[in-house]
Amino acid sequence: MNAKSKSIRVMVVGESWVKHTVHLKGFDQFHSTEFEEGATRFLNILKETGLDVTYVRAHEVSSHFPSSIEELKKFDVIVISDIGSNSFLLTDATFLKSKRVPNLLRLVSEFVQGGGGLVMVGGYLSFTGIDGRARYGMSPLAEVLPVSLLDHDDRIEVPEGLNATVVDGDHPALGQATSDWPILLGYNRFRAKAGSTTLVEHGEDPILVVGQFGRGRTVAFASDLAPHWAPREFLEWSFYPSLWSSIVNWAGSAESL
């Protein structure tokens, strides 16, 4: 996909939100609105390790996500984190103007089929998601991902903390993160597909799974890259940079589109 001298081009999608708060003070009330990004440390790490990063925030997807395979081919890897399928399927053109447009998730499928990389990171709006709202199992990405998704709310909350176990420490997608993982506070439950490889697990549940779709590579990380499932212990882990840069580099090193 890339000449060895070129940086892998990665598009990170999601991992931001708008918080609308109602303040009640006795008889009176007022509202405030805040925009927050959970991806800041993740994005900085990718940039610091030499990756060429483009960030599409959650509220920008419906209007700014590439709408042709030619545009997607400008990238080597797409990282989708904590944003549901509706944001891709209900574009501004379709939802606001009732226009016929390409299915953006079908374009992602075509992108991976041709040799692109796809990484999905867990969260309340990843995989199946809270109350089933992420709905990727009903989308074109269901066959692309290296895991089979549940048909109901797939969140596993572990407030006491869980210790994930590395089961394939030799895989290059792990980088140096081959043992002694810090705690995580939850994850999306899914099942590894036949032919995919589970690198990290918790009990019988896979946490990190890699696979192939067409000529492209796919990755499913069940937990989060930011709070709340990724606590301070995980974010400040010395191998956090190595883990994510290795995952993205591995996903982006498949065959040429």
C-alpha positions as CSV (number, residue, x, y, z in Angstrom):
1,M,0.0,0.0,0.0
2,N,2.8,2.4,0.9
3,A,6.3,2.8,-0.2
4,K,8.5,2.0,2.8
5,S,9.7,5.6,2.9
6,K,6.1,7.0,3.2
7,S,4.2,7.4,6.4
8,I,1.0,5.4,6.8
9,R,-2.0,7.6,6.3
10,V,-4.7,7.1,9.0
11,M,-8.1,8.6,9.3
12,V,-9.5,8.5,12.9
13,V,-13.3,8.8,13.1
14,G,-15.4,9.5,16.3
15,E,-14.3,9.7,19.9
16,S,-15.8,13.1,20.5
17,W,-19.2,14.3,21.8
18,V,-21.3,17.4,22.7
19,K,-22.5,17.6,26.3
20,H,-25.7,19.6,27.0
21,T,-26.2,20.3,30.7
22,V,-29.2,21.7,32.5
23,H,-28.3,23.7,35.7
24,L,-31.0,23.9,38.3
25,K,-30.5,26.6,41.0
26,G,-33.7,26.9,43.1
27,F,-36.4,28.6,41.0
28,D,-34.0,29.3,38.1
29,Q,-32.4,27.2,35.5
30,F,-30.1,27.6,32.6
31,H,-28.3,25.5,30.0
32,S,-24.7,25.1,28.9
33,T,-23.1,23.2,26.0
34,E,-19.6,21.8,25.9
35,F,-17.7,20.0,23.2
36,E,-15.3,17.3,24.3
37,E,-12.7,15.1,22.6
38,G,-11.6,11.8,24.1
39,A,-9.1,11.1,21.3
40,T,-6.5,13.7,22.2
41,R,-3.8,11.4,23.7
42,F,-4.4,8.7,21.1
43,L,-4.1,11.2,18.2
44,N,-0.9,12.8,19.6
45,I,0.7,9.3,20.0
46,L,-0.1,8.4,16.4
47,K,1.4,11.7,15.2
48,E,4.5,11.4,17.4
49,T,5.2,7.9,16.0
50,G,5.3,9.3,12.5
51,L,1.8,8.5,11.2
52,D,0.0,10.9,8.9
53,V,-3.3,11.5,10.9
54,T,-6.6,13.0,9.7
55,Y,-9.2,13.4,12.4
56,V,-13.0,13.4,11.6
57,R,-14.9,14.3,14.7
58,A,-18.2,12.6,15.5
59,H,-20.4,15.5,14.5
60,E,-18.5,15.9,11.2
61,V,-19.1,12.4,9.9
62,S,-22.5,13.0,8.3
63,S,-21.0,15.8,6.2
64,H,-17.2,15.3,6.0
65,F,-16.6,11.5,5.7
66,P,-15.3,10.6,2.3
67,S,-18.2,9.7,-0.1
68,S,-16.2,7.9,-2.8
69,I,-13.7,5.1,-2.9
70,E,-11.3,7.4,-4.6
71,E,-11.3,9.7,-1.6
72,L,-10.9,6.7,0.8
73,K,-7.9,5.5,-1.2
74,K,-6.0,8.6,0.1
75,F,-5.8,6.7,3.4
76,D,-4.3,3.4,4.4
77,V,-6.2,2.8,7.6
78,I,-9.6,3.9,9.0
79,V,-10.0,3.9,12.8
80,I,-13.6,4.0,14.0
81,S,-14.0,4.7,17.7
82,D,-17.2,5.1,19.7
83,I,-19.5,6.4,17.0
84,G,-22.6,4.5,15.8
85,S,-23.4,3.3,12.3
86,N,-26.2,5.9,12.0
87,S,-23.7,8.7,11.6
88,F,-22.4,7.1,8.5
89,L,-25.8,5.9,7.1
90,L,-27.8,9.1,7.8
91,T,-25.7,11.7,6.0
92,D,-26.9,15.3,5.8
93,A,-27.8,14.8,2.1
94,T,-30.0,11.8,2.9
95,F,-31.4,12.7,6.3
96,L,-32.0,16.4,5.7
97,K,-32.6,16.5,1.9
98,S,-33.8,13.0,1.1
99,K,-31.1,12.6,-1.5
100,R,-29.7,9.2,-2.8
101,V,-26.1,8.9,-1.9
102,P,-23.5,6.1,-1.6
103,N,-23.6,3.9,1.5
104,L,-20.5,5.1,3.4
105,L,-20.1,1.8,5.3
106,R,-20.3,-0.1,2.0
107,L,-17.5,2.1,0.7
108,V,-15.4,1.2,3.8
109,S,-16.1,-2.5,3.0
110,E,-14.9,-1.9,-0.5
111,F,-11.9,0.0,0.8
112,V,-10.8,-3.0,3.0
113,Q,-11.6,-5.5,0.4
114,G,-9.1,-3.8,-1.9
115,G,-6.3,-3.7,0.7
116,G,-7.2,-1.0,3.2
117,G,-7.0,-1.4,7.0
118,L,-9.9,-1.0,9.4
119,V,-9.6,-0.7,13.2
120,M,-12.7,-0.6,15.4
121,V,-12.2,0.4,19.0
122,G,-14.8,-0.3,21.6
123,G,-17.2,2.1,23.4
124,Y,-20.8,2.7,24.1
125,L,-21.4,3.3,20.3
126,S,-19.1,0.7,18.9
127,F,-19.9,-2.8,17.6
128,T,-23.5,-3.4,18.9
129,G,-23.3,-0.8,21.6
130,I,-25.5,0.5,24.4
131,D,-29.1,-0.7,24.0
132,G,-28.0,-2.0,20.6
133,R,-27.8,1.5,19.2
134,A,-24.4,1.3,17.4
135,R,-26.0,-1.4,15.1
136,Y,-22.8,-2.4,13.1
137,G,-24.1,-6.0,13.0
138,M,-26.9,-4.7,10.7
139,S,-24.4,-2.8,8.5
140,P,-22.0,-3.7,5.7
141,L,-19.2,-3.8,8.3
142,A,-20.7,-6.9,9.8
143,E,-18.8,-9.1,7.3
144,V,-15.7,-7.0,7.3
145,L,-14.9,-7.1,11.0
146,P,-12.9,-10.0,12.4
147,V,-15.5,-10.7,15.0
148,S,-19.2,-11.7,15.2
149,L,-21.4,-9.1,17.0
150,L,-24.2,-9.8,19.5
151,D,-27.8,-8.8,18.6
152,H,-28.3,-7.0,21.9
153,D,-26.6,-4.6,24.2
154,D,-23.0,-5.9,24.2
155,R,-21.5,-3.9,27.1
156,I,-19.7,-5.7,29.9
157,E,-19.1,-3.2,32.7
158,V,-16.3,-4.2,35.1
159,P,-16.1,-1.4,37.7
160,E,-13.7,-3.4,39.8
161,G,-11.3,-3.6,37.0
162,L,-10.2,-6.5,34.7
163,N,-6.8,-7.8,33.8
164,A,-6.6,-8.8,30.2
165,T,-4.3,-11.8,29.2
166,V,-2.1,-11.8,26.1
167,V,-2.4,-15.1,24.3
168,D,-0.3,-14.4,21.2
169,G,2.6,-12.2,22.2
170,D,4.5,-12.7,19.0
171,H,2.1,-10.9,16.8
172,P,3.4,-7.6,15.4
173,A,0.1,-5.8,16.1
174,L,0.9,-5.9,19.8
175,G,4.3,-4.1,19.6
176,Q,5.9,-4.3,23.0
177,A,2.6,-4.6,24.9
178,T,3.1,-8.4,25.3
179,S,2.4,-8.8,29.1
180,D,1.3,-7.2,32.3
181,W,-1.6,-5.2,30.9
182,P,-3.1,-2.6,33.3
183,I,-6.7,-2.7,34.3
184,L,-9.6,-1.9,32.0
185,L,-13.1,-1.1,33.3
186,G,-15.2,-2.7,30.6
187,Y,-15.6,-3.8,27.0
188,N,-17.9,-4.8,24.2
189,R,-18.5,-8.5,24.1
190,F,-18.1,-10.2,20.7
191,R,-16.9,-13.5,19.3
192,A,-13.8,-14.1,17.1
193,K,-14.7,-15.3,13.6
194,A,-13.2,-18.5,12.3
195,G,-9.9,-17.6,10.6
196,S,-9.2,-14.6,12.7
197,T,-6.6,-14.5,15.5
198,T,-7.3,-13.5,19.1
199,L,-4.2,-11.7,20.6
200,V,-5.7,-10.6,24.0
201,E,-8.6,-12.0,26.0
202,H,-10.4,-11.8,29.3
203,G,-11.7,-15.2,30.4
204,E,-13.5,-16.5,27.3
205,D,-14.1,-13.1,25.8
206,P,-11.6,-11.8,23.2
207,I,-10.3,-8.2,23.8
208,L,-8.1,-7.8,20.7
209,V,-8.7,-9.7,17.5
210,V,-7.1,-9.3,14.1
211,G,-8.1,-10.7,10.7
212,Q,-8.2,-10.4,7.0
213,F,-11.0,-9.3,4.7
214,G,-10.2,-9.5,1.0
215,R,-6.7,-8.0,0.6
216,G,-7.2,-5.8,3.7
217,R,-6.5,-6.2,7.4
218,T,-9.0,-5.7,10.2
219,V,-8.7,-5.2,13.9
220,A,-11.3,-5.3,16.7
221,F,-10.3,-3.9,20.1
222,A,-13.1,-4.6,22.6
223,S,-12.3,-1.9,25.2
224,D,-11.6,1.8,24.9
225,L,-8.7,4.1,24.0
226,A,-10.0,6.8,26.4
227,P,-12.1,7.0,29.6
228,H,-14.2,5.6,31.1
229,W,-13.3,2.0,30.1
230,A,-9.7,3.1,29.7
231,P,-8.7,4.4,33.1
232,R,-5.6,6.4,34.0
233,E,-3.6,3.2,34.6
234,F,-4.1,2.2,30.9
235,L,-3.7,5.7,29.4
236,E,-0.4,6.2,31.3
237,W,0.9,2.7,30.6
238,S,4.4,2.8,29.2
239,F,3.3,0.5,26.3
240,Y,0.1,2.4,25.4
241,P,2.0,4.2,22.6
242,S,3.6,1.0,21.3
243,L,0.3,-0.8,21.3
244,W,-1.7,1.7,19.3
245,S,1.1,2.6,16.8
246,S,1.7,-1.2,16.2
247,I,-2.0,-1.9,15.7
248,V,-2.4,0.9,13.2
249,N,0.9,0.2,11.4
250,W,-0.1,-3.5,11.1
251,A,-3.5,-2.7,9.8
252,G,-2.0,-0.3,7.2
253,S,0.6,-2.7,5.9
254,A,-1.6,-4.9,3.8
255,E,-1.6,-5.3,0.0
256,S,-1.9,-2.3,-2.3
257,L,-5.3,-0.9,-3.2
